[in-house]
Amino acid sequence: MKTFKEAMVNRRSIHALKNEEVISKDRLMEIVNDSVKYSPTAFNAQEQRAIVLLGEKNSWFWAMLKEKLRAIVPADDFSATEARIDGFAGGVGTILLYQDADIVKGLQEQYAIYADNFPIWAQQASGMLKYVLWTNLSDEGYGASLQHYSELIEEDVRKELGVADSWKMVGQIPFGAPNQEPHGEKAFEPIEKRVLVYS
């Protein structure tokens, strides 16, 4: 296991994946379960949800998404899109991320003074869970990335998997053994422009 700083530094977007297990399924589920359980949420709402797709369901997901994209991406531009989707589909699995809208709505009703904030706080909690999952997968040796195809495929997934109506999809994390190196060194703005200190 790396230090937390090493895990942060080493986490990168990996789009080309191989269907090779880096860790056991039990260890994978431990990571997903702990990430969902311990990622913070406002008012301890625990509105974050996850579905792990492996094997045939993972293949189904990316094949379905590819056809959805084929219907909207111009044919002469589709080869790059297809290559990207095939890179994700080549992995071990995909984590679908959700928020339970009923929990958010219940908090809005219970704490009306904060009603406008609960959807914002839920998105912030979603971002923390995504980061924790992605970093944990990377720390174990998986390549992964964060994708946002939700609006395009949410209803198809709901029908196929019987997902509750109150669950709102907020992202996807495809993962697998890395089949590429990260794209070059990551460029950073000078930290002095981004962090100010007053005393």
Beta strands, then each sheet from edge to edge (+ up, - down):
strand 1: 17-18
strand 2: 48-54
strand 3: 93-100
strand 4: 143-144
strand 5: 167-178
sheet 1: 1+ 5- 3+ 2-
sheet 2: 1+ 5- 4+
end
